[in-house]
Amino acid sequence: MSRANVRVRPATPEDIDALAELVHTVDPQGAGHAARQAGTSTERLCSRFADLLDRTERTLLVATDENAAVVGMLGARVDEVGTVELTPVLHVTHLLVAPRCRRRGIGRALLAAAVHLADDAAVEHVLATSAAGSREGNRYLARIGFAPLVVHRIASTAVLRRSLGMTDVAGRMAALRRARMARRDRAGFGHRAVGRGA
């Protein structure tokens, strides 16, 4: 496939099965860390793509080859970054290219289409999200001009509870309540309360 044969267009419901297959081809475990945690199945991916296509705030683009087969995808939405000073951006996620079709200009074609989306939205910056473990993806983005902005890290609340020593908070609170009640009983408060109610 030559670069001239790459076509980028908005995804349609007819592309859903091909998109799910593309995700599993790029990441056989299923669409990255979050999907692996959730045990993403093809059925679940298809449902998610159908949901994305129903939403107007997100744009899902596909790249097709000369046979009209889906060989790449990109998700985008207008967003803002920053806490105090907000900067409008076109947030690009899930820039995926089928492994057999890499180094043929598909990623560039998808990002060129994203630039047009940013221009249409009068947004001056494109923010690309890539998996931290994707060395190839991060190198590619750096090579075409994306600079690091922030590092996002993810942890489950269960992991944080353990790390922060919060695993036995409920048990400790119950023990403190029991100790308080025992002190009150020894001081006679418990008996007086019962006596008044009798």
C-alpha positions as a printed Julia matrix, in Angstrom:
198×3 Matrix{Float64}:
   0.0    0.0    0.0
   1.42   3.38  -0.95
   0.91   6.57   1.04
  -1.32   7.89  -1.73
  -3.77   5.04  -1.15
  -4.45   5.93   2.5
  -7.87   7.49   3.01
  -9.03   9.04   6.31
 -12.72   9.49   7.04
 -15.1    9.58  10.01
 -15.94   6.13  11.36
 -19.41   4.72  10.73
 -21.37   1.94  12.46
 -20.29  -0.39   9.63
 -16.67  -0.01  10.85
 -17.31  -1.26  14.4
 -16.28  -4.89  13.88
 -13.14  -3.84  11.99
 -12.24  -1.35  14.76
 -12.56  -4.01  17.44
 -10.37  -6.33  15.36
  -7.8   -3.53  14.92
  -7.64  -2.94  18.68
  -7.06  -6.65  19.33
  -4.43  -6.79  16.56
  -2.48  -3.86  18.04
  -2.96  -5.02  21.64
  -3.99  -8.69  21.79
  -4.76  -8.32  25.5
  -7.3   -5.64  24.69
  -6.92  -1.87  24.29
  -4.26  -1.09  26.86
  -4.01  -1.15  30.64
  -7.57  -0.14  31.51
  -9.06  -2.66  29.12
  -6.82  -5.45  30.42
  -8.02  -4.64  33.94
 -11.63  -4.89  32.77
 -11.07  -8.0   30.63
 -12.2   -6.38  27.4
 -13.96  -8.73  25.01
 -14.77  -8.1   21.36
 -18.42  -7.71  22.3
 -17.58  -5.09  24.9
 -15.32  -3.21  22.47
 -18.05  -3.21  19.83
 -20.5   -1.82  22.37
 -18.0    0.88  23.35
 -17.39   1.89  19.74
 -21.15   2.07  19.12
 -21.45   4.35  22.14
 -18.59   6.57  20.9
 -20.2    6.92  17.48
 -23.45   8.07  19.14
 -21.68  10.91  20.98
 -21.28  14.23  19.22
 -18.5   15.55  21.47
 -16.03  12.9   20.23
 -14.78  12.22  16.72
 -13.6    8.8   15.66
 -11.56   8.69  12.46
 -10.51   5.62  10.49
  -7.78   5.16   7.9
  -8.5    2.74   5.09
  -6.3    1.12   2.45
  -6.9    0.7   -1.3
  -9.34  -2.15  -0.55
 -11.31   0.06   1.89
 -10.12  -2.09   4.81
  -9.69  -0.31   8.15
  -5.95  -0.12   8.91
  -5.83   2.68  11.47
  -7.9    4.79  13.82
  -7.78   7.9   15.96
 -10.15   9.33  18.56
 -10.37  13.08  19.19
 -12.31  15.59  21.24
 -11.96  19.28  22.05
 -10.79  19.59  25.66
  -8.91  21.89  28.03
  -5.7   21.29  29.95
  -4.4   23.08  33.01
  -5.77  23.81  36.45
  -5.64  27.56  36.82
  -4.99  28.75  33.26
  -6.96  26.52  30.9
  -5.62  25.91  27.39
  -8.01  24.61  24.73
  -6.64  21.53  22.94
  -7.73  18.86  20.54
  -7.15  15.74  22.63
  -6.11  12.81  20.44
  -6.3    9.28  21.84
  -6.05   5.76  20.47
  -3.81   6.54  17.52
  -3.57   2.95  16.29
  -2.13   1.52  13.09
  -2.32  -2.16  12.15
   1.16  -3.68  12.69
   1.37  -5.0    9.11
   0.71  -1.49   7.75
   3.15   0.6    9.75
   5.71   2.96   8.19
   3.37   3.71   5.31
   2.13   7.15   6.34
  -1.08   6.02   8.04
  -0.28   7.65  11.4
   0.7   10.86   9.61
  -2.54  10.85   7.59
  -4.6   10.4   10.76
  -2.73  13.2   12.56
  -3.09  15.48   9.51
  -6.84  14.93   9.73
  -6.64  15.77  13.47
  -4.9   19.06  12.59
  -7.84  19.89  10.29
 -10.24  19.1   13.16
  -8.27  21.45  15.43
  -8.35  24.18  12.78
 -12.12  23.75  12.35
 -12.55  24.11  16.13
 -10.2   27.15  16.25
  -7.91  25.26  18.63
  -4.17  25.92  18.43
  -2.81  22.85  20.23
  -3.09  19.09  19.78
  -2.59  16.91  22.86
  -1.8   13.25  22.15
  -2.19  10.52  24.75
  -0.04   7.43  24.43
   0.36   4.44  26.73
   3.38   4.87  29.02
   4.67   1.43  28.05
   4.41   2.08  24.31
   8.01   2.98  23.56
   7.4    2.96  19.82
   4.29   5.14  20.09
   5.98   7.66  22.36
   9.04   7.85  20.12
   6.84   8.39  17.08
   4.98  11.26  18.74
   8.24  12.87  19.88
   9.71  12.53  16.39
   6.86  14.51  14.8
   6.95  17.32  17.35
   4.97  16.34  20.46
   6.69  17.41  23.68
   6.01  15.88  27.13
   3.38  17.77  29.11
   2.51  15.76  32.2
   2.83  12.16  33.34
  -0.44  10.54  34.33
  -0.25   7.56  36.63
  -3.11   5.25  37.5
  -3.79   3.13  40.6
  -6.83   1.3   41.87
  -8.38   2.53  45.11
  -7.6   -0.88  46.65
  -3.88  -0.43  45.89
  -3.93   3.1   47.32
  -5.68   1.93  50.5
  -2.92  -0.63  51.05
  -0.13   1.82  50.18
  -1.55   4.5   52.46
  -2.14   2.1   55.33
  -5.91   2.42  55.04
  -6.71  -1.3   54.78
  -7.75  -1.64  58.4
  -9.31   1.81  58.95
 -12.78   0.32  59.48
 -11.4   -2.22  61.95
  -9.46   0.44  63.83
 -12.54   2.68  64.06
 -14.61  -0.22  65.44
 -11.89  -1.0   68.01
 -11.82   2.66  69.1
 -15.62   2.66  69.53
 -15.46  -0.54  71.61
 -12.7    0.94  73.81
 -14.77   4.12  74.32
 -17.85   2.09  75.27
 -15.79  -0.01  77.69
 -14.48   3.14  79.41
 -18.01   4.49  79.7
 -19.26   1.22  81.2
 -16.43   1.22  83.76
 -17.29   4.77  84.72
 -20.93   3.76  85.26
 -22.42   5.79  82.4
 -23.86   2.71  80.76
 -25.72   1.63  83.94
 -27.14   5.1   84.57
 -28.46   5.27  81.01
 -30.21   1.92  81.46
 -31.58   2.98  84.86
 -33.12   6.15  83.49
 -34.88   4.31  80.74
 -36.34   1.65  83.13
